[in-house]
């Protein structure tokens, strides 16, 4: 297999080849040497090395000095399935999820949160920051803001395990039904790096979600940062004749 084209395009194609190659690899499984891959693809070793470095920086490959290059850790998948109404259903993500509480307590909403939660700036908001842990490994830092009046009596231990939305339904009579969620690329800052056990400026995914209950009230605004090497979102899409 020989790749042709400009150096930049060659590197992209090598990267695509490597992504397909490691898709079926187990975490920690070795990939062939740079020399073997360069010969197989018909590219220079600098071109191959640049593509490998891209994947090392994103956590998809792990390089160990003197040992070689290996497939990175398994990614946890959050599936989003399209419904007939055009919205998405979000089943539970893979893995066993737990949390370590980093902050917990009431704050005054202020102008920014009041706008997000559609409440008065002087109203109290419960702010919860928790480190999300999946199968024993740090996955995300989640910052939740909830109208305090809806969850009075909530304690830190309530947020360490189990489904938070189920807790809202069962104990507080708050029934989350819909959300607007945005995802965008970001990088880990110094404080987040220590909690997530990754280098500073490591690739990450920032997720913002505003959730409404069955009555249409906003009951949650959350901003989370997920490790780029451990978390992915897959979506099922439906198209019709008007789709672009």
N, C-alpha and C positions, 0 to 999 in steps of 0.2 A: 504493500500500500504506500503510494508516494503522493505527498501533498504538494500542489503547485500554487503559485500566486505570490503576491507581495508579502514581505516579512510579517507585517501586522496581521494580514489575513491568515497567513500560515499559523501564527500563534493562536488565533481564535479557533482555527480548525483543530489544532493539536489539543487545545483546551476542551473542545467538544468531544473529541475522541476519548480523552481521559475521563471526562464526566460519564460517558457511556461505559467505559471500561470498569470504573470503580462502582458503578451502580449496583452490581451484583456481588461485590466483594464484602466480606465480613469485616467489621471494625478491627483494625490492627493487622489485616492481611497485607503482605508485601506486594508492591507492584514491581514490574521488571526494572532493570537498571536503566539509567539514562542512555547508555550506549546502545542497549538492545532496542529501546523504544525509538531512538533517533534513526537507527538502521531500518526498523520496520516501517516507519512513517516516511522515511526519505527526507528528513529535515536535519538542520544543523543542531548540535547539542546546545548552543546558546538559545536557539528558538524554543527547543523543548524545555530547557531549564526555566525560561521565562514563563512558559505556560504552567509548569509545575509550581513555581513560586506563587503565581496567582491563586492556585488552589490551596497552597499551604497557608497563605494569608487569610483565606476565607474559612479555614478549618476543615476543608474537605479531604486534604491530605496532611499527613504528619511526617515530618522529616526528623530522623534521629541520626546524629553525627556518628559516622563509623558503622552504622547498621543498615541504612537505606531509607526508603520512603514507603509509607504505609497508608492504607485507607483510614480516614478519620472516623470518629465515633458515630454511632447510629443517630439519625435524625428522628425526632419525635414529630409525627404528622398530625396536623389539625385539618380535618376534612370539612369543606363547606359544600353542601349539596343544594342545588337549585330546586325551588319549589314551583308549583304551577303559577303562583302569584307573582313570580319574579324575584322573590326574596331568597334568602339562604337559610338552611337548617344547619345548626352546628352541633353535631354529636360530640360526646366527650373525646378529648385528645387521647392519644396512646399513652401508655405507661402509668405508673403509680405516682400520683402527685401529692406532695405535702408542702407545708409552708413554714418558714421561720419569720416571726413578726419582728420588724425592725423599728416601726413607729406605730403608735396607736393612740389617738386622742382627738378631742374636739378642737376645731379652729373656727375663727370667724370667716364666713364665706369670702368677703371682699368682692370687688367688682368683677374680677375675671371668673371666679368660680360661680358667683351668682348668675352671671350670664350663661355659663355652661349648664347649670342646674335649674335655671329659671326660678330663682328664689331671691329674697331680699339680701343685699350685701351684708346686713347685720345678723342674718340668721346663722346658727351654728351648723358646721359640717363636720362629719366624722372623717378624719384622714387616717388611712391605713396603708402602710408600706410593708410589703412582705417579699421575702426571697422565696421564689417558687423552685421547688426541688423535685426532679423527676427521676425515679429509680436510683435515688441516692446522689444524683449529680445536680449542681446548680444550673437552672435553665433560664430564669427570668427575674427581673425586679418589677414588681407590680405596685402602682400607686393608685389607690382607690379613694374616691371622694363620694360620700353618701349623705343625703339630708339627715341630719342628726335625729330629727323628730321621728323618722321612719324606723330607726334601728336602735332606739334607746334601750339599754340593757345588754347590748352586744358587748362581749368581752374578748380579749385577745385569743384565748384558747379556742373560741368558736371558729377562728379563721385559720387554724393550723392544719386541718384536714377536712375531707368531705367536700360536698358540693355547696358552694356559697349560695347559689341561686335556690337550691332546695331548702337551705336554712332560711332564706328570706321568705319563702312560701310557707314553710311549716311553722315557724315561730312568730313571724312578724306580719303575716298576711299580705306580703308584698309579692306580686306575681309578675316577674320579668317576662316580657313577651317579645320585644323587638329591640333592635339596636342599630345605630349607624356606626360602622367601624371603618377606620382608615389604617392602612399599612404603608410604611415608607422606610427606606434604608437609612441607617444612621451608624454611628460608631460608639463604642463604649468609652466613657470617661474614666478618670483615674479612680474615683470612689467606686464606680460600678465594676471596674476590672477586678478589684480585690474581692468583691462579693461573688462574682461569677467565675472567678479563677481563670481569667483570660488576660492577655496583654491590653494595655491602654490602646485606644483607637482600633480595637478589634471590630470587624464587621458585625452589625446587629440589625434587628428588625424592630422598629418602634410601632406599637399598636395603640391607637386611641379608640375608645368605645364610649358612646353615650347610650344608655339603656333606658327604655320606658317600660312601665308595667301595663297590665291589661286595661287600666283606666286612662292611659296616655301620659301619666306623670313621668318626669325624668327621675329615676331612682339611683342613678350611678353615672359618674364620669371616671374613667380609668385610663391611665397612660402607663403602658408597660414596655419594657425593653427586653427582647429575647436574644439569646446568643445566636449569631448567624450560622454557626456550625452545627447547631443541635436542633433547630426548629424550622419547620417548613409548613406552608399552608397550601393545600390543594383544593381546587374548586371544580365543581361540575357545572358546565354551562349549557344552556339550550339556545339555539338560534332559530330565527324565522326569516322571512323574506325581507324584513326591515333591518336586520342586524348589519352592522358595519364591519 
